[in-house]
Amino acid sequence: MQKVLFIILTIILLAALGAVFWFWWQAAGQSSAAPTLPPQKTFASNESSSAQKTLPLVTPEYKKPDENSVIKLPVFNYHHIRPMPPASAPINDRSFTVTPEGFENHLKYFKDNGYQTISVYDLLNYFDTGQPLPPKAVIITFDDARYGQYKWAFPLLKQYGMVGHFFVTTGWIGRQDILTWSQIKEMSENGMIIGSHSISHANEPSQNDADLRHELVDSKKIIEEKIGKIVDLLAYPGGGYDNRVIKFAQDSGYIAAMGVYKIIDQSPKYRYAIRRFHADDALESITSKLTKY
């Protein structure tokens, strides 16, 4: 019996020694392991660090403007670009003429004073999404598709890295002093924007429904076939329009239309009557509209 008790006590002692040895080995192993690092520091928002600079930027959400909101955006309208007719010429011939030198003075003024040309589509994008326009933006347009617009205005626009909108009266193509389709297509393929100025340049509010539809639908179709691009901008001949003309323009597939005004205020509710004002040869005809803009 005593022998059995001795064996049991020996086993218990060995087990206790084994437990002590096991705990000592665990402690020794832990002490040789890599130390635990403190939590990574979170940079305060006002601290400057390279970590902050590499964080992705948050894309701002644009707010679509109210339909009645107004912004300032000058839209210039030109007709003849050519040498000035003699003093004996009709006053309208002279007032609707900007000389090549005068037109270059306009473009040079824009460039030297930080103005940049944008497209009507940029304005429409602002109307639809609220994406801001670039500072000191201006829009340049031409009516009637006169030859001088190709001979003088087009090269100058390219030279100064600017964009122009050319509104074509399709029924006039082939006449003297009017652009050819190849010239119109060349301008389109070199960054210029082509729109419709009707077929006959008739006063659209006075036309009956059938004639008005023909002027709007067929001029659009003809230009699209000739340049191979969608045409969805319209300039009313003489700036004449009314609510019926606007409805026909919408139904014909135009997304905006140009009127004629002497102000630079633009508004989403007037996307079918975008304000343009006439530019003449004098530099003051544009600078007067850019005061405080």
Secondary structure as a PSIPRED ss2 file (coil, helix, strand):
# PSIPRED VFORMAT (PSIPRED V4.0)

   1 M C   1.000  0.000  0.000
   2 Q H   0.000  1.000  0.000
   3 K H   0.000  1.000  0.000
   4 V H   0.000  1.000  0.000
   5 L H   0.000  1.000  0.000
   6 F H   0.000  1.000  0.000
   7 I H   0.000  1.000  0.000
   8 I H   0.000  1.000  0.000
   9 L H   0.000  1.000  0.000
  10 T H   0.000  1.000  0.000
  11 I H   0.000  1.000  0.000
  12 I H   0.000  1.000  0.000
  13 L H   0.000  1.000  0.000
  14 L H   0.000  1.000  0.000
  15 A H   0.000  1.000  0.000
  16 A H   0.000  1.000  0.000
  17 L H   0.000  1.000  0.000
  18 G H   0.000  1.000  0.000
  19 A H   0.000  1.000  0.000
  20 V H   0.000  1.000  0.000
  21 F H   0.000  1.000  0.000
  22 W H   0.000  1.000  0.000
  23 F H   0.000  1.000  0.000
  24 W H   0.000  1.000  0.000
  25 W H   0.000  1.000  0.000
  26 Q H   0.000  1.000  0.000
  27 A H   0.000  1.000  0.000
  28 A H   0.000  1.000  0.000
  29 G H   0.000  1.000  0.000
  30 Q H   0.000  1.000  0.000
  31 S H   0.000  1.000  0.000
  32 S C   1.000  0.000  0.000
  33 A C   1.000  0.000  0.000
  34 A C   1.000  0.000  0.000
  35 P C   1.000  0.000  0.000
  36 T C   1.000  0.000  0.000
  37 L C   1.000  0.000  0.000
  38 P C   1.000  0.000  0.000
  39 P C   1.000  0.000  0.000
  40 Q C   1.000  0.000  0.000
  41 K C   1.000  0.000  0.000
  42 T C   1.000  0.000  0.000
  43 F C   1.000  0.000  0.000
  44 A C   1.000  0.000  0.000
  45 S C   1.000  0.000  0.000
  46 N C   1.000  0.000  0.000
  47 E C   1.000  0.000  0.000
  48 S C   1.000  0.000  0.000
  49 S C   1.000  0.000  0.000
  50 S H   0.000  1.000  0.000
  51 A H   0.000  1.000  0.000
  52 Q H   0.000  1.000  0.000
  53 K H   0.000  1.000  0.000
  54 T C   1.000  0.000  0.000
  55 L C   1.000  0.000  0.000
  56 P C   1.000  0.000  0.000
  57 L C   1.000  0.000  0.000
  58 V C   1.000  0.000  0.000
  59 T C   1.000  0.000  0.000
  60 P C   1.000  0.000  0.000
  61 E C   1.000  0.000  0.000
  62 Y C   1.000  0.000  0.000
  63 K C   1.000  0.000  0.000
  64 K C   1.000  0.000  0.000
  65 P C   1.000  0.000  0.000
  66 D C   1.000  0.000  0.000
  67 E C   1.000  0.000  0.000
  68 N C   1.000  0.000  0.000
  69 S C   1.000  0.000  0.000
  70 V C   1.000  0.000  0.000
  71 I E   0.000  0.000  1.000
  72 K E   0.000  0.000  1.000
  73 L C   1.000  0.000  0.000
  74 P C   1.000  0.000  0.000
  75 V E   0.000  0.000  1.000
  76 F E   0.000  0.000  1.000
  77 N E   0.000  0.000  1.000
  78 Y E   0.000  0.000  1.000
  79 H C   1.000  0.000  0.000
  80 H E   0.000  0.000  1.000
  81 I E   0.000  0.000  1.000
  82 R C   1.000  0.000  0.000
  83 P C   1.000  0.000  0.000
  84 M C   1.000  0.000  0.000
  85 P C   1.000  0.000  0.000
  86 P C   1.000  0.000  0.000
  87 A C   1.000  0.000  0.000
  88 S C   1.000  0.000  0.000
  89 A C   1.000  0.000  0.000
  90 P C   1.000  0.000  0.000
  91 I H   0.000  1.000  0.000
  92 N H   0.000  1.000  0.000
  93 D H   0.000  1.000  0.000
  94 R H   0.000  1.000  0.000
  95 S H   0.000  1.000  0.000
  96 F C   1.000  0.000  0.000
  97 T E   0.000  0.000  1.000
  98 V E   0.000  0.000  1.000
  99 T C   1.000  0.000  0.000
 100 P H   0.000  1.000  0.000
 101 E H   0.000  1.000  0.000
 102 G H   0.000  1.000  0.000
 103 F H   0.000  1.000  0.000
 104 E H   0.000  1.000  0.000
 105 N H   0.000  1.000  0.000
 106 H H   0.000  1.000  0.000
 107 L H   0.000  1.000  0.000
 108 K H   0.000  1.000  0.000
 109 Y H   0.000  1.000  0.000
 110 F H   0.000  1.000  0.000
 111 K H   0.000  1.000  0.000
 112 D H   0.000  1.000  0.000
 113 N C   1.000  0.000  0.000
 114 G C   1.000  0.000  0.000
 115 Y C   1.000  0.000  0.000
 116 Q E   0.000  0.000  1.000
 117 T E   0.000  0.000  1.000
 118 I C   1.000  0.000  0.000
 119 S C   1.000  0.000  0.000
 120 V H   0.000  1.000  0.000
 121 Y H   0.000  1.000  0.000
 122 D H   0.000  1.000  0.000
 123 L H   0.000  1.000  0.000
 124 L H   0.000  1.000  0.000
 125 N H   0.000  1.000  0.000
 126 Y H   0.000  1.000  0.000
 127 F H   0.000  1.000  0.000
 128 D H   0.000  1.000  0.000
 129 T H   0.000  1.000  0.000
 130 G C   1.000  0.000  0.000
 131 Q C   1.000  0.000  0.000
 132 P C   1.000  0.000  0.000
 133 L C   1.000  0.000  0.000
 134 P C   1.000  0.000  0.000
 135 P C   1.000  0.000  0.000
 136 K C   1.000  0.000  0.000
 137 A E   0.000  0.000  1.000
 138 V E   0.000  0.000  1.000
 139 I E   0.000  0.000  1.000
 140 I E   0.000  0.000  1.000
 141 T E   0.000  0.000  1.000
 142 F E   0.000  0.000  1.000
 143 D E   0.000  0.000  1.000
 144 D C   1.000  0.000  0.000
 145 A C   1.000  0.000  0.000
 146 R E   0.000  0.000  1.000
 147 Y H   0.000  1.000  0.000
 148 G H   0.000  1.000  0.000
 149 Q H   0.000  1.000  0.000
 150 Y H   0.000  1.000  0.000
 151 K H   0.000  1.000  0.000
 152 W H   0.000  1.000  0.000
 153 A H   0.000  1.000  0.000
 154 F H   0.000  1.000  0.000
 155 P H   0.000  1.000  0.000
 156 L H   0.000  1.000  0.000
 157 L H   0.000  1.000  0.000
 158 K H   0.000  1.000  0.000
 159 Q H   0.000  1.000  0.000
 160 Y C   1.000  0.000  0.000
 161 G C   1.000  0.000  0.000
 162 M C   1.000  0.000  0.000
 163 V C   1.000  0.000  0.000
 164 G C   1.000  0.000  0.000
 165 H E   0.000  0.000  1.000
 166 F E   0.000  0.000  1.000
 167 F E   0.000  0.000  1.000
 168 V E   0.000  0.000  1.000
 169 T C   1.000  0.000  0.000
 170 T H   0.000  1.000  0.000
 171 G H   0.000  1.000  0.000
 172 W H   0.000  1.000  0.000
 173 I C   1.000  0.000  0.000
 174 G C   1.000  0.000  0.000
 175 R C   1.000  0.000  0.000
 176 Q C   1.000  0.000  0.000
 177 D C   1.000  0.000  0.000
 178 I E   0.000  0.000  1.000
 179 L C   1.000  0.000  0.000
 180 T C   1.000  0.000  0.000
 181 W H   0.000  1.000  0.000
 182 S H   0.000  1.000  0.000
 183 Q H   0.000  1.000  0.000
 184 I H   0.000  1.000  0.000
 185 K H   0.000  1.000  0.000
 186 E H   0.000  1.000  0.000
 187 M H   0.000  1.000  0.000
 188 S H   0.000  1.000  0.000
 189 E H   0.000  1.000  0.000
 190 N C   1.000  0.000  0.000
 191 G C   1.000  0.000  0.000
 192 M C   1.000  0.000  0.000
 193 I E   0.000  0.000  1.000
 194 I E   0.000  0.000  1.000
 195 G E   0.000  0.000  1.000
 196 S E   0.000  0.000  1.000
 197 H C   1.000  0.000  0.000
 198 S C   1.000  0.000  0.000
 199 I C   1.000  0.000  0.000
 200 S C   1.000  0.000  0.000
 201 H C   1.000  0.000  0.000
 202 A C   1.000  0.000  0.000
 203 N C   1.000  0.000  0.000
 204 E H   0.000  1.000  0.000
 205 P H   0.000  1.000  0.000
 206 S H   0.000  1.000  0.000
 207 Q C   1.000  0.000  0.000
 208 N C   1.000  0.000  0.000
 209 D H   0.000  1.000  0.000
 210 A H   0.000  1.000  0.000
 211 D H   0.000  1.000  0.000
 212 L H   0.000  1.000  0.000
 213 R H   0.000  1.000  0.000
 214 H H   0.000  1.000  0.000
 215 E H   0.000  1.000  0.000
 216 L H   0.000  1.000  0.000
 217 V H   0.000  1.000  0.000
 218 D H   0.000  1.000  0.000
 219 S H   0.000  1.000  0.000
 220 K H   0.000  1.000  0.000
 221 K H   0.000  1.000  0.000
 222 I H   0.000  1.000  0.000
 223 I H   0.000  1.000  0.000
 224 E H   0.000  1.000  0.000
 225 E H   0.000  1.000  0.000
 226 K H   0.000  1.000  0.000
 227 I H   0.000  1.000  0.000
 228 G C   1.000  0.000  0.000
 229 K C   1.000  0.000  0.000
 230 I C   1.000  0.000  0.000
 231 V C   1.000  0.000  0.000
 232 D C   1.000  0.000  0.000
 233 L E   0.000  0.000  1.000
 234 L E   0.000  0.000  1.000
 235 A E   0.000  0.000  1.000
 236 Y C   1.000  0.000  0.000
 237 P H   0.000  1.000  0.000
 238 G H   0.000  1.000  0.000
 239 G H   0.000  1.000  0.000
 240 G C   1.000  0.000  0.000
 241 Y C   1.000  0.000  0.000
 242 D C   1.000  0.000  0.000
 243 N H   0.000  1.000  0.000
 244 R H   0.000  1.000  0.000
 245 V H   0.000  1.000  0.000
 246 I H   0.000  1.000  0.000
 247 K H   0.000  1.000  0.000
 248 F H   0.000  1.000  0.000
 249 A H   0.000  1.000  0.000
 250 Q H   0.000  1.000  0.000
 251 D H   0.000  1.000  0.000
 252 S C   1.000  0.000  0.000
 253 G C   1.000  0.000  0.000
 254 Y C   1.000  0.000  0.000
 255 I C   1.000  0.000  0.000
 256 A E   0.000  0.000  1.000
 257 A E   0.000  0.000  1.000
 258 M E   0.000  0.000  1.000
 259 G C   1.000  0.000  0.000
 260 V C   1.000  0.000  0.000
 261 Y C   1.000  0.000  0.000
 262 K C   1.000  0.000  0.000
 263 I C   1.000  0.000  0.000
 264 I C   1.000  0.000  0.000
 265 D E   0.000  0.000  1.000
 266 Q E   0.000  0.000  1.000
 267 S C   1.000  0.000  0.000
 268 P H   0.000  1.000  0.000
 269 K H   0.000  1.000  0.000
 270 Y H   0.000  1.000  0.000
 271 R C   1.000  0.000  0.000
 272 Y C   1.000  0.000  0.000
 273 A C   1.000  0.000  0.000
 274 I E   0.000  0.000  1.000
 275 R C   1.000  0.000  0.000
 276 R C   1.000  0.000  0.000
 277 F E   0.000  0.000  1.000
 278 H E   0.000  0.000  1.000
 279 A C   1.000  0.000  0.000
 280 D C   1.000  0.000  0.000
 281 D C   1.000  0.000  0.000
 282 A C   1.000  0.000  0.000
 283 L C   1.000  0.000  0.000
 284 E H   0.000  1.000  0.000
 285 S H   0.000  1.000  0.000
 286 I H   0.000  1.000  0.000
 287 T H   0.000  1.000  0.000
 288 S C   1.000  0.000  0.000
 289 K C   1.000  0.000  0.000
 290 L C   1.000  0.000  0.000
 291 T C   1.000  0.000  0.000
 292 K C   1.000  0.000  0.000
 293 Y C   1.000  0.000  0.000
